[in-house]
Amino acid sequence: MGNRLSKIATRTGDNGTTGLGDGSRTEKDSVRVHTLGEVDELNSFVGLLLCEDMPAELREELVSIQHDLFDLGGEICIPGYTLITDEHVARLDDLLEKYNADLPPLKDFILPAGSRAASIAHVCRTVCRRAERSIVTLGKTDTINDHPRQYVNRLSDLMFVLSRVLNRFAGGSDVLWQHERKRG
């Protein structure tokens, strides 16, 4: 797996390029680097979510997701490399089934609100969708495996479900959109 950084201030990027995991260099504003940034931002927001109170089992699952996201970044950083597999996607499918099982069916849209933890999960969901769009864009110009795109697609769904779970954990419930609410 690519080169390890022994120091952070290398000055090699002063000319507007950055090194990829395979040793090649690319422009800092390339689609690949942009995609790496989206995944990194998502991982950072998952880290912020982990600062909140939550069930221990969910905390462990989110830490595993952080490791997956780091691997996903590695796969994007090394053209042609594979780190995210069917097993990663299947694990998210299992988590979706597990956490959806005890939630009431949705009959209305919900707002990205409620407890602080649920709100941060919604931010994770929206950043995840942005990362997904970036992966799709990257796939239009570069060869990229299907699993990273599938993984972030499932992860955004999971973050939506977890926002509902976290609202209940905090003693609340979904914050429903009131489409007939008087405005103004």
Secondary structure as UniProt FT lines:
FT   TURN            12..15
FT   STRAND          17..19
FT   TURN            21..22
FT   STRAND          25..27
FT   TURN            28..29
FT   HELIX           31..49
FT   TURN            50..51
FT   HELIX           56..77
FT   TURN            79..80
FT   HELIX           86..100
FT   TURN            101..102
FT   HELIX           116..141
FT   HELIX           146..169
FT   TURN            170..171
FT   TURN            179..180
//
